[in-house]
Amino acid sequence: MARHDGVRVDRIITRGEFLIDGQSFTVDNNIWLVGDDSEVLVIDAAHDPSVILAAIEGRRVSMIVATHGHNDHINAAVELSDRVQAPIALCQADLMLWEAVYPGRPPDLQLADGQQIPIARGGRLHVMHTPGHSPGGVCLYGVIGGEPVLFSGDTLFRGGPGATGRSFSDFPTLLNSIRRRLLILPHETVVHTGHGDDTTIGTEALEYDQWILRGH
């Protein structure tokens, strides 16, 4: 847990199955809770709603945001939404991925590039459309307690871009998203990823040319 002038950023880790293209992989997912002692925003409700609910600690949930529509980032979203009475937001371009998990139950809100999502203490997170890992992948950027922070979903990890080579993914598109939208952020920006450990924009920017050579 990190505190920024009264705003908490908590990481919850859950384990479950990522299903894609007829294959199944066991993965650990990061769920990020951003809020104060009264209200909280949930980013990527994965695998186990009971674990997330315990970490919410009775606070009001303002919204459940999905950085993209892969099942391992949304498979606890609807149950959690029903239990805390909070809307779920997803970029429309990932609706086909959502519908594979929740046919007949659309998300409540559509995320749009440039949208501002309120967080506790008057803060805002800025929605950045970063397609490539999936068509509707987004990152959330904001300054919390004077420190720049990015919630990157599966767009950017410690050590490089998110995975491609699967349905609806495209490596050149992902690299372009990272170059145009993320690497222009302050180099000290802390990147809270969808899987694994934190990194910074400056650290990852140093390796961009190597990612191009490495491919997906």
C-alpha positions as CSV (number, residue, x, y, z in Angstrom):
1,M,0.0,0.0,0.0
2,A,1.2,3.5,-0.9
3,R,-0.3,6.7,0.5
4,H,-0.3,10.0,-1.3
5,D,-1.8,12.9,0.7
6,G,-4.6,10.7,2.0
7,V,-5.1,8.8,-1.2
8,R,-4.3,5.1,-0.9
9,V,-3.1,2.9,-3.8
10,D,-3.4,-0.7,-2.8
11,R,-2.4,-3.7,-4.9
12,I,-4.4,-7.0,-4.5
13,I,-3.1,-10.1,-6.2
14,T,-5.4,-12.9,-7.3
15,R,-4.8,-16.1,-9.2
16,G,-6.9,-17.7,-11.9
17,E,-7.2,-18.8,-15.5
18,F,-6.6,-16.7,-18.5
19,L,-8.6,-18.2,-21.5
20,I,-7.8,-17.2,-25.1
21,D,-7.8,-18.9,-28.5
22,G,-8.8,-22.2,-26.9
23,Q,-6.0,-22.3,-24.4
24,S,-5.8,-21.8,-20.7
25,F,-3.0,-20.3,-18.6
26,T,-2.8,-19.9,-14.8
27,V,-1.9,-16.2,-14.1
28,D,-1.5,-13.9,-11.2
29,N,-3.3,-10.6,-11.7
30,N,-2.9,-7.2,-10.0
31,I,-6.1,-5.4,-8.9
32,W,-5.6,-1.8,-8.0
33,L,-7.7,0.1,-5.5
34,V,-7.3,3.9,-5.5
35,G,-9.1,5.8,-2.8
36,D,-9.2,7.2,0.7
37,D,-10.9,5.9,3.8
38,S,-14.3,6.6,2.4
39,E,-14.4,5.7,-1.3
40,V,-12.4,3.7,-3.7
41,L,-12.0,3.1,-7.5
42,V,-11.4,-0.6,-8.5
43,I,-9.1,-1.2,-11.5
44,D,-9.3,-4.7,-13.1
45,A,-11.6,-6.9,-11.0
46,A,-9.9,-10.3,-11.5
47,H,-10.7,-13.9,-10.4
48,D,-12.0,-13.6,-6.8
49,P,-14.6,-11.0,-5.9
50,S,-14.4,-12.0,-2.2
51,V,-10.7,-11.1,-1.9
52,I,-11.4,-7.7,-3.6
53,L,-14.4,-7.1,-1.4
54,A,-12.3,-7.7,1.7
55,A,-9.7,-5.2,0.6
56,I,-12.4,-2.6,-0.1
57,E,-13.0,-2.6,3.7
58,G,-16.6,-1.3,3.5
59,R,-15.7,1.8,1.4
60,R,-18.1,3.1,-1.2
61,V,-16.9,1.9,-4.7
62,S,-17.3,4.7,-7.2
63,M,-16.6,2.6,-10.3
64,I,-15.0,-0.7,-11.5
65,V,-12.8,0.0,-14.5
66,A,-11.5,-2.7,-16.9
67,T,-8.3,-1.7,-18.6
68,H,-9.3,-4.2,-21.3
69,G,-11.7,-7.1,-22.0
70,H,-9.6,-10.2,-21.5
71,N,-11.4,-12.6,-19.1
72,D,-8.6,-12.5,-16.5
73,H,-9.2,-8.7,-16.0
74,I,-13.0,-8.9,-15.9
75,N,-14.1,-12.3,-14.5
76,A,-14.9,-10.9,-11.0
77,A,-16.4,-7.6,-12.2
78,V,-20.1,-8.4,-12.4
79,E,-20.3,-10.3,-9.1
80,L,-18.3,-7.5,-7.4
81,S,-20.5,-4.9,-9.1
82,D,-23.6,-6.6,-7.8
83,R,-22.2,-6.8,-4.3
84,V,-21.1,-3.2,-4.0
85,Q,-23.6,-1.6,-6.4
86,A,-21.0,0.1,-8.6
87,P,-21.0,0.6,-12.4
88,I,-18.5,-1.2,-14.6
89,A,-16.7,0.7,-17.3
90,L,-15.0,-0.7,-20.4
91,C,-13.9,0.7,-23.8
92,Q,-16.4,-0.2,-26.5
93,A,-13.7,-1.6,-28.8
94,D,-13.3,-4.6,-26.4
95,L,-17.0,-5.4,-26.2
96,M,-16.6,-8.7,-28.1
97,L,-14.1,-9.9,-25.5
98,W,-16.5,-8.9,-22.7
99,E,-19.4,-10.7,-24.4
100,A,-17.4,-13.9,-24.5
101,V,-17.5,-13.8,-20.7
102,Y,-20.8,-12.1,-20.0
103,P,-23.2,-12.7,-22.9
104,G,-26.3,-10.6,-22.5
105,R,-24.9,-8.4,-19.7
106,P,-23.2,-5.3,-21.2
107,P,-20.9,-3.1,-19.1
108,D,-22.6,-0.1,-17.6
109,L,-20.3,2.6,-18.9
110,Q,-18.1,3.1,-22.0
111,L,-14.6,4.4,-21.5
112,A,-13.4,7.0,-24.0
113,D,-10.0,8.5,-24.8
114,G,-9.5,11.7,-22.8
115,Q,-12.2,10.9,-20.3
116,Q,-11.6,12.0,-16.7
117,I,-12.4,9.5,-13.9
118,P,-12.8,11.1,-10.5
119,I,-11.0,9.6,-7.6
120,A,-10.9,10.4,-3.9
121,R,-9.9,13.9,-2.6
122,G,-10.8,15.6,-5.8
123,G,-8.3,13.8,-8.0
124,R,-8.7,12.6,-11.6
125,L,-7.4,9.7,-13.7
126,H,-7.1,10.4,-17.4
127,V,-8.2,7.6,-19.8
128,M,-5.6,6.9,-22.5
129,H,-6.7,4.6,-25.3
130,T,-3.7,2.3,-26.0
131,P,-4.7,-0.4,-28.4
132,G,-2.5,-3.3,-29.4
133,H,-2.7,-5.9,-26.7
134,S,-6.4,-5.6,-27.4
135,P,-8.4,-3.2,-29.5
136,G,-9.9,-1.4,-26.6
137,G,-7.0,-1.4,-24.2
138,V,-6.6,1.7,-22.0
139,C,-4.3,3.1,-19.4
140,L,-5.2,5.4,-16.6
141,Y,-2.8,8.3,-15.8
142,G,-2.9,10.8,-13.0
143,V,-0.9,12.8,-10.5
144,I,-1.6,11.5,-7.0
145,G,-0.1,13.5,-4.1
146,G,2.2,15.2,-6.5
147,E,3.5,12.0,-8.0
148,P,2.7,10.9,-11.6
149,V,1.2,7.4,-11.7
150,L,0.1,5.2,-14.6
151,F,-2.1,2.1,-14.3
152,S,-1.1,0.3,-17.5
153,G,-3.2,-2.9,-17.6
154,D,-1.5,-5.2,-20.0
155,T,-0.2,-2.4,-22.3
156,L,3.2,-2.1,-20.6
157,F,5.0,-4.3,-18.1
158,R,8.3,-4.2,-16.3
159,G,10.6,-5.4,-19.1
160,G,8.5,-4.5,-22.1
161,P,5.1,-4.4,-23.9
162,G,2.2,-6.7,-23.2
163,A,1.8,-9.9,-25.1
164,T,0.5,-10.0,-28.7
165,G,0.3,-12.8,-31.2
166,R,-3.3,-13.7,-30.1
167,S,-6.7,-12.9,-31.5
168,F,-7.4,-9.2,-31.7
169,S,-3.8,-8.2,-30.8
170,D,-1.2,-6.5,-32.9
171,F,2.4,-5.8,-32.0
172,P,3.1,-2.8,-34.2
173,T,-0.1,-1.1,-32.9
174,L,1.0,-1.8,-29.3
175,L,4.4,-0.3,-29.9
176,N,2.9,2.7,-31.5
177,S,0.5,3.2,-28.5
178,I,3.4,3.0,-26.1
179,R,5.6,5.4,-28.1
180,R,2.9,8.0,-28.8
181,R,1.0,7.9,-25.5
182,L,3.2,6.5,-22.7
183,L,6.8,7.3,-23.4
184,I,5.9,11.0,-23.5
185,L,4.9,10.9,-19.9
186,P,7.4,12.1,-17.2
187,H,10.2,9.6,-16.9
188,E,9.6,9.4,-13.1
189,T,6.0,8.1,-13.7
190,V,5.4,5.0,-11.6
191,V,3.8,2.3,-13.7
192,H,1.4,0.0,-11.8
193,T,1.0,-3.0,-14.2
194,G,-1.7,-5.6,-14.7
195,H,0.7,-8.4,-13.9
196,G,4.0,-8.4,-12.0
197,D,6.0,-5.6,-10.4
198,D,6.0,-1.9,-10.8
199,T,8.3,0.0,-13.2
200,T,8.8,3.5,-14.4
201,I,8.4,5.2,-17.8
202,G,12.0,6.2,-17.8
203,T,13.2,2.6,-17.2
204,E,11.1,1.2,-20.0
205,A,11.9,4.0,-22.4
206,L,15.5,2.9,-22.4
207,E,14.6,-0.4,-24.0
208,Y,12.2,0.7,-26.7
209,D,14.6,0.1,-29.6
210,Q,15.3,-3.4,-28.3
211,W,11.5,-4.2,-28.2
212,I,11.3,-3.4,-31.9
213,L,14.2,-5.8,-32.7
214,R,12.8,-8.5,-30.4
215,G,9.3,-8.5,-31.9
216,H,6.4,-10.0,-30.0
